[in-house]
Amino acid sequence: MKTQGKRKTPHGTTAAGTEAKHVHLPMTPTTVEVVALHCHRRRQDSVSQQEDTGAGETVESGVIRL
């Protein structure tokens, strides 16, 4: 499950970035922020389900993404 979550986060960010670029440059940060928020919510759910090293890893990954 850890791998799935990690893979989903970068994929979503990449897709959002591409879409934002197609629309306009100023929209990129907004889209990224929205995606980050969504990912953060999903991460919180994951943390609630598996309270272990996975949670720490996910948080670190999120920090690096931002």
PDB file of N, CA, C and O in Angstrom:
ATOM      1  N   MET A   1       0.843  -1.206   0.000  1.00  0.00           N
ATOM      2  CA  MET A   1       0.000   0.000   0.000  1.00  0.00           C
ATOM      3  C   MET A   1       0.879   1.256   0.000  1.00  0.00           C
ATOM      4  O   MET A   1       0.539   2.275  -0.603  1.00  0.00           O
ATOM      5  N   LYS A   2       2.013   1.152   0.692  1.00  0.00           N
ATOM      6  CA  LYS A   2       2.899   2.313   0.732  1.00  0.00           C
ATOM      7  C   LYS A   2       3.328   2.703  -0.686  1.00  0.00           C
ATOM      8  O   LYS A   2       3.285   3.877  -1.056  1.00  0.00           O
ATOM      9  N   THR A   3       3.736   1.716  -1.465  1.00  0.00           N
ATOM     10  CA  THR A   3       4.193   2.001  -2.822  1.00  0.00           C
ATOM     11  C   THR A   3       3.074   2.624  -3.639  1.00  0.00           C
ATOM     12  O   THR A   3       3.303   3.597  -4.358  1.00  0.00           O
ATOM     13  N   GLN A   4       1.864   2.079  -3.540  1.00  0.00           N
ATOM     14  CA  GLN A   4       0.744   2.623  -4.314  1.00  0.00           C
ATOM     15  C   GLN A   4       0.552   4.102  -4.001  1.00  0.00           C
ATOM     16  O   GLN A   4       0.438   4.923  -4.911  1.00  0.00           O
ATOM     17  N   GLY A   5       0.516   4.440  -2.721  1.00  0.00           N
ATOM     18  CA  GLY A   5       0.317   5.837  -2.336  1.00  0.00           C
ATOM     19  C   GLY A   5       1.411   6.719  -2.900  1.00  0.00           C
ATOM     20  O   GLY A   5       1.132   7.782  -3.454  1.00  0.00           O
ATOM     21  N   LYS A   6       2.667   6.281  -2.762  1.00  0.00           N
ATOM     22  CA  LYS A   6       3.778   7.093  -3.258  1.00  0.00           C
ATOM     23  C   LYS A   6       3.671   7.277  -4.771  1.00  0.00           C
ATOM     24  O   LYS A   6       3.935   8.365  -5.284  1.00  0.00           O
ATOM     25  N   ARG A   7       3.291   6.229  -5.481  1.00  0.00           N
ATOM     26  CA  ARG A   7       3.208   6.335  -6.937  1.00  0.00           C
ATOM     27  C   ARG A   7       2.048   7.230  -7.344  1.00  0.00           C
ATOM     28  O   ARG A   7       2.161   7.994  -8.303  1.00  0.00           O
ATOM     29  N   LYS A   8       0.946   7.145  -6.632  1.00  0.00           N
ATOM     30  CA  LYS A   8      -0.231   7.946  -6.993  1.00  0.00           C
ATOM     31  C   LYS A   8       0.064   9.441  -6.819  1.00  0.00           C
ATOM     32  O   LYS A   8      -0.322  10.244  -7.668  1.00  0.00           O
ATOM     33  N   THR A   9       0.733   9.820  -5.744  1.00  0.00           N
ATOM     34  CA  THR A   9       0.992  11.235  -5.484  1.00  0.00           C
ATOM     35  C   THR A   9       1.761  11.894  -6.632  1.00  0.00           C
ATOM     36  O   THR A   9       1.292  12.893  -7.177  1.00  0.00           O
ATOM     37  N   PRO A  10       2.936  11.362  -7.020  1.00  0.00           N
ATOM     38  CA  PRO A  10       3.679  12.008  -8.108  1.00  0.00           C
ATOM     39  C   PRO A  10       2.881  12.012  -9.406  1.00  0.00           C
ATOM     40  O   PRO A  10       2.903  12.997 -10.144  1.00  0.00           O
ATOM     41  N   HIS A  11       2.175  10.914  -9.690  1.00  0.00           N
ATOM     42  CA  HIS A  11       1.386  10.849 -10.920  1.00  0.00           C
ATOM     43  C   HIS A  11       0.380  12.003 -10.953  1.00  0.00           C
ATOM     44  O   HIS A  11       0.290  12.735 -11.938  1.00  0.00           O
ATOM     45  N   GLY A  12      -0.375  12.151  -9.854  1.00  0.00           N
ATOM     46  CA  GLY A  12      -1.384  13.208  -9.811  1.00  0.00           C
ATOM     47  C   GLY A  12      -0.741  14.580 -10.003  1.00  0.00           C
ATOM     48  O   GLY A  12      -1.242  15.406 -10.766  1.00  0.00           O
ATOM     49  N   THR A  13       0.378  14.820  -9.302  1.00  0.00           N
ATOM     50  CA  THR A  13       1.037  16.115  -9.416  1.00  0.00           C
ATOM     51  C   THR A  13       1.460  16.367 -10.860  1.00  0.00           C
ATOM     52  O   THR A  13       1.249  17.455 -11.395  1.00  0.00           O
ATOM     53  N   THR A  14       2.056  15.359 -11.482  1.00  0.00           N
ATOM     54  CA  THR A  14       2.509  15.526 -12.864  1.00  0.00           C
ATOM     55  C   THR A  14       1.332  15.860 -13.767  1.00  0.00           C
ATOM     56  O   THR A  14       1.403  16.795 -14.566  1.00  0.00           O
ATOM     57  N   ALA A  15       0.245  15.096 -13.642  1.00  0.00           N
ATOM     58  CA  ALA A  15      -0.923  15.334 -14.490  1.00  0.00           C
ATOM     59  C   ALA A  15      -1.433  16.760 -14.275  1.00  0.00           C
ATOM     60  O   ALA A  15      -1.719  17.471 -15.239  1.00  0.00           O
ATOM     61  N   ALA A  16      -1.545  17.172 -13.022  1.00  0.00           N
ATOM     62  CA  ALA A  16      -2.047  18.511 -12.727  1.00  0.00           C
ATOM     63  C   ALA A  16      -1.114  19.558 -13.349  1.00  0.00           C
ATOM     64  O   ALA A  16      -1.576  20.520 -13.963  1.00  0.00           O
ATOM     65  N   GLY A  17       0.188  19.364 -13.187  1.00  0.00           N
ATOM     66  CA  GLY A  17       1.139  20.321 -13.746  1.00  0.00           C
ATOM     67  C   GLY A  17       0.972  20.449 -15.246  1.00  0.00           C
ATOM     68  O   GLY A  17       0.965  21.557 -15.782  1.00  0.00           O
ATOM     69  N   THR A  18       0.838  19.310 -15.930  1.00  0.00           N
ATOM     70  CA  THR A  18       0.662  19.348 -17.386  1.00  0.00           C
ATOM     71  C   THR A  18      -0.612  20.109 -17.745  1.00  0.00           C
ATOM     72  O   THR A  18      -0.601  20.983 -18.612  1.00  0.00           O
ATOM     73  N   GLU A  19      -1.704  19.769 -17.072  1.00  0.00           N
ATOM     74  CA  GLU A  19      -2.973  20.445 -17.366  1.00  0.00           C
ATOM     75  C   GLU A  19      -2.834  21.951 -17.129  1.00  0.00           C
ATOM     76  O   GLU A  19      -3.254  22.761 -17.956  1.00  0.00           O
ATOM     77  N   ALA A  20      -2.246  22.309 -16.003  1.00  0.00           N
ATOM     78  CA  ALA A  20      -2.104  23.727 -15.672  1.00  0.00           C
ATOM     79  C   ALA A  20      -1.278  24.424 -16.758  1.00  0.00           C
ATOM     80  O   ALA A  20      -1.630  25.518 -17.200  1.00  0.00           O
ATOM     81  N   LYS A  21      -0.191  23.798 -17.185  1.00  0.00           N
ATOM     82  CA  LYS A  21       0.651  24.416 -18.209  1.00  0.00           C
ATOM     83  C   LYS A  21      -0.158  24.647 -19.481  1.00  0.00           C
ATOM     84  O   LYS A  21      -0.027  25.680 -20.137  1.00  0.00           O
ATOM     85  N   HIS A  22      -0.993  23.671 -19.816  1.00  0.00           N
ATOM     86  CA  HIS A  22      -1.820  23.827 -21.022  1.00  0.00           C
ATOM     87  C   HIS A  22      -2.748  25.035 -20.871  1.00  0.00           C
ATOM     88  O   HIS A  22      -2.955  25.789 -21.822  1.00  0.00           O
ATOM     89  N   VAL A  23      -3.303  25.211 -19.672  1.00  0.00           N
ATOM     90  CA  VAL A  23      -4.230  26.326 -19.457  1.00  0.00           C
ATOM     91  C   VAL A  23      -3.454  27.643 -19.419  1.00  0.00           C
ATOM     92  O   VAL A  23      -3.666  28.519 -20.258  1.00  0.00           O
ATOM     93  N   HIS A  24      -2.554  27.778 -18.439  1.00  0.00           N
ATOM     94  CA  HIS A  24      -1.775  29.013 -18.293  1.00  0.00           C
ATOM     95  C   HIS A  24      -0.714  28.822 -17.226  1.00  0.00           C
ATOM     96  O   HIS A  24      -0.822  27.910 -16.407  1.00  0.00           O
ATOM     97  N   LEU A  25       0.304  29.658 -17.219  1.00  0.00           N
ATOM     98  CA  LEU A  25       1.368  29.533 -16.222  1.00  0.00           C
ATOM     99  C   LEU A  25       0.896  29.913 -14.817  1.00  0.00           C
ATOM    100  O   LEU A  25       1.152  29.169 -13.869  1.00  0.00           O
ATOM    101  N   PRO A  26       0.206  31.065 -14.657  1.00  0.00           N
ATOM    102  CA  PRO A  26      -0.219  31.471 -13.311  1.00  0.00           C
ATOM    103  C   PRO A  26      -1.094  30.424 -12.631  1.00  0.00           C
ATOM    104  O   PRO A  26      -1.130  30.353 -11.403  1.00  0.00           O
ATOM    105  N   MET A  27      -1.802  29.609 -13.421  1.00  0.00           N
ATOM    106  CA  MET A  27      -2.704  28.632 -12.814  1.00  0.00           C
ATOM    107  C   MET A  27      -1.933  27.450 -12.217  1.00  0.00           C
ATOM    108  O   MET A  27      -2.479  26.711 -11.398  1.00  0.00           O
ATOM    109  N   THR A  28      -0.679  27.266 -12.616  1.00  0.00           N
ATOM    110  CA  THR A  28       0.090  26.103 -12.148  1.00  0.00           C
ATOM    111  C   THR A  28       0.125  26.020 -10.619  1.00  0.00           C
ATOM    112  O   THR A  28      -0.229  24.979 -10.066  1.00  0.00           O
ATOM    113  N   PRO A  29       0.541  27.081  -9.918  1.00  0.00           N
ATOM    114  CA  PRO A  29       0.628  26.989  -8.448  1.00  0.00           C
ATOM    115  C   PRO A  29      -0.719  26.612  -7.820  1.00  0.00           C
ATOM    116  O   PRO A  29      -0.778  25.777  -6.918  1.00  0.00           O
ATOM    117  N   THR A  30      -1.789  27.231  -8.301  1.00  0.00           N
ATOM    118  CA  THR A  30      -3.106  26.949  -7.726  1.00  0.00           C
ATOM    119  C   THR A  30      -3.433  25.472  -7.867  1.00  0.00           C
ATOM    120  O   THR A  30      -3.842  24.825  -6.903  1.00  0.00           O
ATOM    121  N   THR A  31      -3.251  24.939  -9.071  1.00  0.00           N
ATOM    122  CA  THR A  31      -3.564  23.528  -9.295  1.00  0.00           C
ATOM    123  C   THR A  31      -2.702  22.658  -8.399  1.00  0.00           C
ATOM    124  O   THR A  31      -3.196  21.715  -7.779  1.00  0.00           O
ATOM    125  N   VAL A  32      -1.421  22.970  -8.329  1.00  0.00           N
ATOM    126  CA  VAL A  32      -0.524  22.170  -7.498  1.00  0.00           C
ATOM    127  C   VAL A  32      -0.998  22.197  -6.050  1.00  0.00           C
ATOM    128  O   VAL A  32      -1.039  21.161  -5.387  1.00  0.00           O
ATOM    129  N   GLU A  33      -1.355  23.382  -5.562  1.00  0.00           N
ATOM    130  CA  GLU A  33      -1.820  23.494  -4.180  1.00  0.00           C
ATOM    131  C   GLU A  33      -3.059  22.633  -3.960  1.00  0.00           C
ATOM    132  O   GLU A  33      -3.157  21.914  -2.966  1.00  0.00           O
ATOM    133  N   VAL A  34      -3.998  22.710  -4.892  1.00  0.00           N
ATOM    134  CA  VAL A  34      -5.227  21.913  -4.760  1.00  0.00           C
ATOM    135  C   VAL A  34      -4.879  20.433  -4.705  1.00  0.00           C
ATOM    136  O   VAL A  34      -5.382  19.695  -3.858  1.00  0.00           O
ATOM    137  N   VAL A  35      -4.008  20.006  -5.624  1.00  0.00           N
ATOM    138  CA  VAL A  35      -3.612  18.597  -5.649  1.00  0.00           C
ATOM    139  C   VAL A  35      -2.949  18.234  -4.328  1.00  0.00           C
ATOM    140  O   VAL A  35      -3.224  17.178  -3.758  1.00  0.00           O
ATOM    141  N   ALA A  36      -2.068  19.117  -3.840  1.00  0.00           N
ATOM    142  CA  ALA A  36      -1.383  18.841  -2.575  1.00  0.00           C
ATOM    143  C   ALA A  36      -2.401  18.660  -1.454  1.00  0.00           C
ATOM    144  O   ALA A  36      -2.275  17.755  -0.629  1.00  0.00           O
ATOM    145  N   LEU A  37      -3.408  19.528  -1.430  1.00  0.00           N
ATOM    146  CA  LEU A  37      -4.439  19.411  -0.396  1.00  0.00           C
ATOM    147  C   LEU A  37      -5.132  18.065  -0.495  1.00  0.00           C
ATOM    148  O   LEU A  37      -5.308  17.379   0.512  1.00  0.00           O
ATOM    149  N   HIS A  38      -5.526  17.683  -1.704  1.00  0.00           N
ATOM    150  CA  HIS A  38      -6.199  16.395  -1.899  1.00  0.00           C
ATOM    151  C   HIS A  38      -5.286  15.262  -1.435  1.00  0.00           C
ATOM    152  O   HIS A  38      -5.719  14.359  -0.721  1.00  0.00           O
ATOM    153  N   CYS A  39      -4.024  15.319  -1.847  1.00  0.00           N
ATOM    154  CA  CYS A  39      -3.080  14.265  -1.454  1.00  0.00           C
ATOM    155  C   CYS A  39      -2.947  14.242   0.066  1.00  0.00           C
ATOM    156  O   CYS A  39      -2.914  13.172   0.674  1.00  0.00           O
ATOM    157  N   HIS A  40      -2.871  15.430   0.683  1.00  0.00           N
ATOM    158  CA  HIS A  40      -2.732  15.505   2.133  1.00  0.00           C
ATOM    159  C   HIS A  40      -3.905  14.807   2.813  1.00  0.00           C
ATOM    160  O   HIS A  40      -3.716  14.047   3.763  1.00  0.00           O
ATOM    161  N   ARG A  41      -5.115  15.067   2.324  1.00  0.00           N
ATOM    162  CA  ARG A  41      -6.293  14.425   2.908  1.00  0.00           C
ATOM    163  C   ARG A  41      -6.188  12.923   2.781  1.00  0.00           C
ATOM    164  O   ARG A  41      -6.448  12.191   3.736  1.00  0.00           O
ATOM    165  N   ARG A  42      -5.802  12.459   1.593  1.00  0.00           N
ATOM    166  CA  ARG A  42      -5.656  11.017   1.382  1.00  0.00           C
ATOM    167  C   ARG A  42      -4.595  10.464   2.312  1.00  0.00           C
ATOM    168  O   ARG A  42      -4.770   9.387   2.882  1.00  0.00           O
ATOM    169  N   ARG A  43      -3.501  11.184   2.472  1.00  0.00           N
ATOM    170  CA  ARG A  43      -2.428  10.714   3.357  1.00  0.00           C
ATOM    171  C   ARG A  43      -2.956  10.575   4.782  1.00  0.00           C
ATOM    172  O   ARG A  43      -2.676   9.585   5.458  1.00  0.00           O
ATOM    173  N   GLN A  44      -3.718  11.563   5.234  1.00  0.00           N
ATOM    174  CA  GLN A  44      -4.270  11.479   6.589  1.00  0.00           C
ATOM    175  C   GLN A  44      -5.087  10.212   6.749  1.00  0.00           C
ATOM    176  O   GLN A  44      -4.986   9.536   7.772  1.00  0.00           O
ATOM    177  N   ASP A  45      -5.904   9.878   5.742  1.00  0.00           N
ATOM    178  CA  ASP A  45      -6.691   8.646   5.800  1.00  0.00           C
ATOM    179  C   ASP A  45      -5.757   7.451   5.914  1.00  0.00           C
ATOM    180  O   ASP A  45      -5.974   6.563   6.738  1.00  0.00           O
ATOM    181  N   SER A  46      -4.715   7.429   5.083  1.00  0.00           N
ATOM    182  CA  SER A  46      -3.765   6.319   5.124  1.00  0.00           C
ATOM    183  C   SER A  46      -3.134   6.219   6.507  1.00  0.00           C
ATOM    184  O   SER A  46      -2.989   5.126   7.055  1.00  0.00           O
ATOM    185  N   VAL A  47      -2.761   7.369   7.064  1.00  0.00           N
ATOM    186  CA  VAL A  47      -2.137   7.363   8.388  1.00  0.00           C
ATOM    187  C   VAL A  47      -3.092   6.764   9.413  1.00  0.00           C
ATOM    188  O   VAL A  47      -2.677   5.984  10.270  1.00  0.00           O
ATOM    189  N   SER A  48      -4.369   7.125   9.328  1.00  0.00           N
ATOM    190  CA  SER A  48      -5.347   6.592  10.278  1.00  0.00           C
ATOM    191  C   SER A  48      -5.432   5.080  10.149  1.00  0.00           C
ATOM    192  O   SER A  48      -5.554   4.372  11.149  1.00  0.00           O
ATOM    193  N   GLN A  49      -5.369   4.584   8.918  1.00  0.00           N
ATOM    194  CA  GLN A  49      -5.481   3.139   8.702  1.00  0.00           C
ATOM    195  C   GLN A  49      -4.224   2.425   9.178  1.00  0.00           C
ATOM    196  O   GLN A  49      -4.317   1.453   9.929  1.00  0.00           O
ATOM    197  N   GLN A  50      -3.059   2.884   8.760  1.00  0.00           N
ATOM    198  CA  GLN A  50      -1.815   2.219   9.150  1.00  0.00           C
ATOM    199  C   GLN A  50      -0.913   3.204   9.900  1.00  0.00           C
ATOM    200  O   GLN A  50      -0.170   3.970   9.286  1.00  0.00           O
ATOM    201  N   GLU A  51      -0.986   3.176  11.213  1.00  0.00           N
ATOM    202  CA  GLU A  51      -0.138   4.061  12.019  1.00  0.00           C
ATOM    203  C   GLU A  51       1.212   3.386  12.219  1.00  0.00           C
ATOM    204  O   GLU A  51       1.419   2.662  13.192  1.00  0.00           O
ATOM    205  N   ASP A  52       2.136   3.635  11.277  1.00  0.00           N
ATOM    206  CA  ASP A  52       3.451   2.997  11.335  1.00  0.00           C
ATOM    207  C   ASP A  52       4.471   3.871  10.618  1.00  0.00           C
ATOM    208  O   ASP A  52       4.238   5.062  10.410  1.00  0.00           O
ATOM    209  N   THR A  53       5.616   3.270  10.236  1.00  0.00           N
ATOM    210  CA  THR A  53       6.644   4.035   9.534  1.00  0.00           C
ATOM    211  C   THR A  53       6.076   4.596   8.236  1.00  0.00           C
ATOM    212  O   THR A  53       6.543   5.626   7.749  1.00  0.00           O
ATOM    213  N   GLY A  54       5.081   3.932   7.676  1.00  0.00           N
ATOM    214  CA  GLY A  54       4.473   4.402   6.430  1.00  0.00           C
ATOM    215  C   GLY A  54       4.033   5.850   6.566  1.00  0.00           C
ATOM    216  O   GLY A  54       4.256   6.655   5.661  1.00  0.00           O
ATOM    217  N   ALA A  55       3.403   6.191   7.700  1.00  0.00           N
ATOM    218  CA  ALA A  55       2.929   7.557   7.897  1.00  0.00           C
ATOM    219  C   ALA A  55       4.108   8.527   7.812  1.00  0.00           C
ATOM    220  O   ALA A  55       4.024   9.539   7.116  1.00  0.00           O
ATOM    221  N   GLY A  56       5.206   8.228   8.514  1.00  0.00           N
ATOM    222  CA  GLY A  56       6.373   9.107   8.497  1.00  0.00           C
ATOM    223  C   GLY A  56       6.907   9.277   7.086  1.00  0.00           C
ATOM    224  O   GLY A  56       7.221  10.386   6.655  1.00  0.00           O
ATOM    225  N   GLU A  57       7.007   8.162   6.374  1.00  0.00           N
ATOM    226  CA  GLU A  57       7.524   8.232   5.009  1.00  0.00           C
ATOM    227  C   GLU A  57       6.626   9.116   4.139  1.00  0.00           C
ATOM    228  O   GLU A  57       7.110   9.954   3.378  1.00  0.00           O
ATOM    229  N   THR A  58       5.320   8.915   4.264  1.00  0.00           N
ATOM    230  CA  THR A  58       4.396   9.698   3.443  1.00  0.00           C
ATOM    231  C   THR A  58       4.564  11.184   3.749  1.00  0.00           C
ATOM    232  O   THR A  58       4.620  12.003   2.832  1.00  0.00           O
ATOM    233  N   VAL A  59       4.644  11.534   5.020  1.00  0.00           N
ATOM    234  CA  VAL A  59       4.776  12.949   5.397  1.00  0.00           C
ATOM    235  C   VAL A  59       6.057  13.516   4.778  1.00  0.00           C
ATOM    236  O   VAL A  59       6.044  14.604   4.202  1.00  0.00           O
ATOM    237  N   GLU A  60       7.173  12.768   4.902  1.00  0.00           N
ATOM    238  CA  GLU A  60       8.426  13.250   4.323  1.00  0.00           C
ATOM    239  C   GLU A  60       8.269  13.475   2.825  1.00  0.00           C
ATOM    240  O   GLU A  60       8.704  14.494   2.289  1.00  0.00           O
ATOM    241  N   SER A  61       7.641  12.511   2.157  1.00  0.00           N
ATOM    242  CA  SER A  61       7.458  12.637   0.715  1.00  0.00           C
ATOM    243  C   SER A  61       6.660  13.904   0.415  1.00  0.00           C
ATOM    244  O   SER A  61       6.994  14.650  -0.506  1.00  0.00           O
ATOM    245  N   GLY A  62       5.596  14.147   1.200  1.00  0.00           N
ATOM    246  CA  GLY A  62       4.779  15.335   0.981  1.00  0.00           C
ATOM    247  C   GLY A  62       5.613  16.604   1.112  1.00  0.00           C
ATOM    248  O   GLY A  62       5.499  17.517   0.294  1.00  0.00           O
ATOM    249  N   VAL A  63       6.449  16.658   2.141  1.00  0.00           N
ATOM    250  CA  VAL A  63       7.274  17.846   2.352  1.00  0.00           C
ATOM    251  C   VAL A  63       8.166  18.073   1.144  1.00  0.00           C
ATOM    252  O   VAL A  63       8.298  19.200   0.667  1.00  0.00           O
ATOM    253  N   ILE A  64       8.782  17.002   0.645  1.00  0.00           N
ATOM    254  CA  ILE A  64       9.673  17.142  -0.513  1.00  0.00           C
ATOM    255  C   ILE A  64       8.867  17.616  -1.720  1.00  0.00           C
ATOM    256  O   ILE A  64       9.330  18.470  -2.477  1.00  0.00           O
ATOM    257  N   ARG A  65       7.661  17.065  -1.905  1.00  0.00           N
ATOM    258  CA  ARG A  65       6.844  17.451  -3.059  1.00  0.00           C
ATOM    259  C   ARG A  65       6.568  18.953  -3.012  1.00  0.00           C
ATOM    260  O   ARG A  65       6.683  19.646  -4.023  1.00  0.00           O
ATOM    261  N   LEU A  66       6.198  19.450  -1.817  1.00  0.00           N
ATOM    262  CA  LEU A  66       5.879  20.872  -1.699  1.00  0.00           C
ATOM    263  C   LEU A  66       7.162  21.660  -1.860  1.00  0.00           C
ATOM    264  O   LEU A  66       7.143  22.889  -1.798  1.00  0.00           O
TER     265      LEU A  66
END
